[in-house]
Amino acid sequence: MANKKIVIAIVGMAGSGKSISCAHFKSLGYPILRFGDQTDIGLKELGLSLIEANEKKYREDLRKNYGMKAYAVKIEPRIIKAFKKSDIVFLDGLYSWEEYTYLKSKFSNFFLICIYARPAVRYQRLVKRLIRPLTKKDAYQRDIAELVNLHKGGPIAMADFLIKNNKQTKKLFDKLTDTLTLIKNHAPGA
């Protein structure tokens, strides 16, 4: 894999298994960059506390200045920095079409892995989630908001790989590892 740098974004709807998938790749030694961390980084740089009002204002201001690609613009230098430690960098939290097209234009070996689970399965997981649990109604409304307002459907539709995760088992990790092997072997520059 000489001189080949690969960026892999994990995409999917809430409760599909994106975080557990990223945790798997982290356990294999790969860096994971979360888009949402940018809000924390930005607020720290501004000397503001991590409260919902500040977070909301920061997100809105960032998108006002950069458009819907804002988080991709902000994560790009972090990706380049992560390449100093690894030839493969994983992204957690890519949502919008604009983020996808921005990063696709910046990195020649850019891939999307979509983690898919049926809505009923995802909603059941979200109800039981320890951090920020959602009712089934709230989960459905979040789905609609993310698809309509954040343009989340585009990256999911354009995914290079689709992994079904209706049960969180070792089978998911095996599929993820197999997919990573495919990407490593077939990325341009291999």
ZIBEL-V112860 format. One record per helix or strand of 3 or more residues. SS is the DSSP state (helix for helix, strand for strand). FROM is the first residue (numbers start at 1). TO is the last residue. If there is no record, write none. Layout:
SS	FROM	TO
SS	FROM	TO
This chain:
strand	6	11
helix	18	27
strand	31	34
helix	37	46
helix	52	82
strand	88	92
helix	97	106
strand	110	116
helix	119	128
helix	136	149
helix	152	157
strand	161	164
helix	170	186
